[in-house]
Each structure stands twice: as C-alpha cells, then as structure tokens.
Amino acid sequence: MIRDLKSLIFLVQNRKNYPKASIGFGSRVTNSIFDGPDVKIGRDCYIRSSRFSRGVMIQDSCAIFDSTFDNNSAVYSHCSLSKVKFGPFSYVNEHSAMGGITIGKFCSIGPHFVCGYGEHPTNFISTSPVFYSTRGQCGVSFTDKDCFEERLETRIGNDVWIGGRVFVRDGVKIGNGALIAAGAVVVADVPDYAVVGGVPAKLIRYRFGEDIIRELLDIKWWDWNEDRLREAQPLLSQADATSFVMWAKRHKA
C-alpha cells in the first residue's frame, strides 16, 4: 500500500516536471533533461541526472545515472547504467551493467553485457580495494588517498555489434564496424571491422578486405543525416560492399 502510494506520487511529479516524456508507473526521475519528444520511460525505473533526446526508449526496471542518450537510442529492461553516453540508433539489451562508456552510432549490444565496473591491481600484494581506494566498496578504507586508477573510460565505435554475455575490460577501445562474438571476454583494443571472440577474445578475421575497410572509414556513413541514410538503405542492407562504396562516392554530400 505504501509502495503504491509512493509510486502514485512519483507519477504525479513526473507528469508535472517532465511533460514531454511518457514515464511509467513506479518510476522516479530526478534532475534530468528531456530535449525532444517521444521519450518513453517504462515502469519502476530510477533515473537521475540524465539527458534524453528525441525518441529514446527506456524499458522497465532500469537504473540510470549521469548518462546521455541521443536520438532513437534504447535501453532494454533490468539494465544498470552510470556515466554512459549513447549515440543515436544504438541499443543495449536486457540485464546489462555499464559504467563510464561512450557508445557510438548504430550499435547493437546483446543481453547481459558487462563493462565499466572498475579494475583491480594484479601487481599489488593485495587486490582488495580496502588498501588502495577511498571509495569504500565494503564500507571502510585503510587509506586516505587513491593508490590505483580503478576506473578507465571505455569507447565503443560506430556500427558495432556485441553478442550476448560479453565482458569488456575498462579502458578498452572497440573500433568502428567491429563484431564481438557472444560470450567473449575482451581485454584489449579491437581494430576497426575486426571479428573477435573467445576467452580472452582474439582476432578471428576482418569483415572486409583492407581496401574496403579504408573506404568505409573514409565514407563515415554513420555521420550522414537521416534523409541520406534512408536513401542509402538498399545498399546498407546487402552484402556487396563494393557497390555501396561506389554509390557513396557518386552521391557525395
């Protein structure tokens, strides 16, 4: 009964404070900005100090803090995000946990993705943060200064596909067009258009030849406006990369 009353209060507050957004019952939103229309927040979410552009979708039971979402990005249910930057037309699937990550445009991230929750030193006598961190992970710290850099920003390029149950180590950079196989543990940078998999993840192959990769990186189709992307749709949804490159060169903006 008390929980339902609190949820009703949050619903009234959300409608007053964020009239542009559709926010589900039981969700609490504070100190956030909605820059565009058609933003949908599901039920039982907790969102704080975040920014949303047009057409963003957040499904049920998500916890989101200090994050930004560009147009038409999406977060599926039961995800936890902190200090994440989403590019347009990118999404992450359910039960994922992410922190300190910049995600490019047109990225597809599978369920149970984990990244951005800190490093531990392997060359110290102890790996416990109670000795080297002031964050107080277990409620107490034996140091008054940080002795190790625990958090490193992770960057995911554009048009990246990450399969389910992937772990990416803090500080890793994943290149444009890369593909990460399901279940991979990524501990090193991934080149543009590489396919990697395994534990630890290793290079399996490249999606295209060197010349085509060079052309695609030069074209940067992910930076095109929506009208041009719609025009290019038939070429982007087929396997002949050479025909797409030729079309892009003939239709330079």
N, C-alpha and C positions, 0 to 999 in steps of 0.2 A: 504493500500500500504506500509506504513512504517512498520507495523507489519510483513507483508510478507517478507520485506527486512531483518528485524532483524532475522526472522526465517531462512532465507537462509544463513545468516552469521553464525548463531549458527550451522547449518547443516555442513557447511564447516569446522568450528572449531572442531566440534565433530569428523568428519572423520579424521582430522589431529591428534588430541590429543588422540583419543581412537579408533584406527583402529581395535581392536579385537571385538568391540561391534557393534551391529546394533541399531542405535539411530534414532528415528523417527523425522519427520519434525516438527519444532517448539519447540523441547526440548532443554533445556540448561543444560549442565553438566559441573561442575567445581570442581577442586581439588579432583577428585575421582580416584579410582584404579580398574582396571579390571584384575583379576588374571587368568581367564580362558576364553575359547572360548564360543561361542553360547549364549552370553548375549544379550537379546533383550529389548530395551527401546522403549516404544510407543511414540506417538505424544504428544506435548505440556506438557511435564514433566519438572519439575525443580528439579535438583539433585545436592547436594553439599556435599563434604567431606564424601563420602560413598565408600564402598568397595564391589565388586561383584565377586563371584566365578563362576565356570562353570555352564552354563545352566540356569542362573537366568532370569526370565521374569518379567518386569515391564510394565503394561498396560498404556493406555493413561491418561493424565491429573493427574499425581501423583506429589506430593511434598515430597521429601525425603531428610533428612538432618542427617549427622553424624550417619549413620546406616551401618550395615554389613549384607551380605547375603551369606549364604553357598550354596553349590551345589543344583541346581534344586529347589530353593525356588521361590515363585511367589507373586506378589502384583497386585491385580486387579485394575480396573480404579477408578479414583477420590478418591484416598486414600492420607492421610497426615501422614507421619511418621517422628519422630525425636528421635534419640538415641535408635533405635531398633536393636536387634540382632536376626537374623533369622537362625534357624538350617536348615539342608538340608531336602528337600522334605516337607517343610511346606509352607502354603499359607494363605493369608488373602483376603477376598472378597471385593467387591467394596464399596465405600463410608464409609470407616473406618478411624478412627483417633486414632493414637497410639503414645505414648511417654514414654521413659525410661523403655522399656520392653525387657526381654530376653525370646525368644521363642525356645523351644526345637525342636527335630526332628519329622517329620511326623505329624505335627499339622495341623488341618483344622479349619479355623476361618471364620465364616459366615459374611454376609454383615452388614454394619452399626455397627461395633464393636467399642466401645469407651473405652479407658483406657490410663491413664498416663498424665492427664492434670491438676494435682495439687489437693491439699487438702485445705480446709478452716477450721480454728479453730471453734469449736462449743461452747467452754467454755469462749472465749473472749467476751468482751462487744459488739464488732462489728466483723462481719465476713468479712468485706471489706479489701482486701489486701493493700489498701492505708495506713492503720495504722500499718501493721506488715511486709510488704515486700518492698524490694528495687527494685523489678523487674519492677515497673512502669506499671502495667497492664492497667491503664487508663491514662497513660501519666504523672502522678505525684505521689509522695510518701511523706508522712508526717514523715517518719522515715529514719534514716541513717544507720540502721542495721536491719538484718532479725530477727524477734522475733518468728518465727514459721517455722518448717520444712515442706515446701509445696510439695516437690517432693520426692517420695519414689520409689525405683526400684520394679517393678513387675516381677515375674518369672512364666513362663508357662512351664510345664514339657514336656515330650515326648509323642507322640501319643494322644494328647488332641484334642477333638472335641468341638468347641464352636459354638452354633447356632446363628442365625441372631438376630440383635438388642440387643446384650448383653452389659452391662456396668460392668466393673471390677474396683474396687476401687484401687487407688495407694497403693503399698506395699503388695498386696495380693500375695500368692503363690498357684499356682494350680498344683496339683500333677500329676504324670505320669498316662496316661490312663484315665484321668477324662473326664466327659461329662457334658457340661453346656447347659441346655435347652434354647431354643430361648426365648428372652425377659427377661432373668434373670438379676438381679442386685446383683452382687457378692461383698460382703463387708467383707468377712472373708476367711481365707485359706480353700482350698478344698483338702481333702485327696486323695491319690492315688486311682485310679479306682472308685472314687465316681461319682454318678449321682446327680447333684443338679439343682434346678430350683426355680423360684418364685421371689417375691419382698418383703423382701430381700431373696436371694437364700438360700434354706435349703436342707439338705440331703434327697434325695428320696430313694435311695438304692445304693448298690455297684454292679458293673458289674459282679463280680465273688465272689466266696467264699474266706475266709481268706487264706486258703492253696494255692489256685491258684494264688491269688494276690502276696503272698510271693514268689512263684516260678517265676512268671513273672518279679518281681522286681529284683530277683537274676539273671535271664537269661539276662535281658537287651538287648533284641533282636534288639532294635533301634541302638545299637552300632556296629552291625555286618557290614561287608563290603558288597558291592553290589552283589558280586557273591553268598554269602551265603544267602542274602535276596531273591535273585531270586530262589535259591534252595528251600527256605522255603515258597515261595509264596502260594502253595496249602494249606499249614497248616495255614497260616496267614489270609486266606480269607474264613474261615469256622468257625462254632460256637463251635466246640469241643475243649475247652481249654486244657483238659487233654491230648488229643492226641498230641497237639502242644508241651506241656511241656515234654512229653515222648520223642518225636522226638528230641527236643533241647538237652535233656540230653544224648541221644545216639549219637548225632552229635556235641559234644563239639569241639570248635575250638582248 
